[in-house]
């Protein structure tokens, strides 16, 4: 249980640390003149999807830990 909770916090820590890097890469891709229209919109949502996936993974890991301990 404790290992899963610590793992969830590590996932959050790594994700939050990498979020600015992902955001910078997305802005760099959007500022190039090769991407327009729908592709630009999808690339703009990449940072949102990255942050949501990090949060979902951390919540899933914490839920498994709580379920194994009998608290949930």
N, C-alpha and C positions, 0 to 999 in steps of 0.2 A: 504494500500500500504506500509506504513512505517513498519507495523508489519510484513509483508511478507519479506521485505528486511532484517530487523533485524533477523527474523527467519532463513533466508538463511545464514547470517553471523554466527549465533550461530551453525548451522549445520556444517559449515566449521571449526569453532573453535573446536568443539567437535571432529570432524573427524580427524583433524590434531593432536589433543592431543592424540587420541587413536591409531594413525597409528604406532608409535614405539612399542606399546604394542602388536599390531597385528603382526608386523614384528618379534618381539622377540618370540612370540608363534609359528610362522611359522618356524623360524630357529630351535627352540627346537624340533618341530615335524620332521623336515628334518634330524636332527642330530641323532634321534633314528634310530636304524638299522632295524626297522620293515617296513619302507616305501621305496620302490624302484620303478624304472621304471616310468610309466605314472602317478602313484599316486604322486610321488615325484614332477613331473613337475606341476601337477595341484595344489598341495599344495604350490609350489613356486609362482604360479600366484595369490594366495589368497590376498596378500598385494596389488597388482596392481588392482584387482577387487574391493577391499575395497575402495581404494582411488578414483577410477573411479565412484563408486556408491555415495560416499560422494559428489564429484564434480557435478554429475548429479542431485542429490537431491537438492543441493544448487542452481544450475542453474534453475531447475524447479520451486522452490519456488520464486526465484527472477523474473522469467518470469511471473508467475501468478500475482505477485504484480504489475509489470509494465503493464500487460494487464488490470488489474482492474483499474488502474489509467488513462488509455487511452494513455499511452506513447508508447505502442507497439501494 
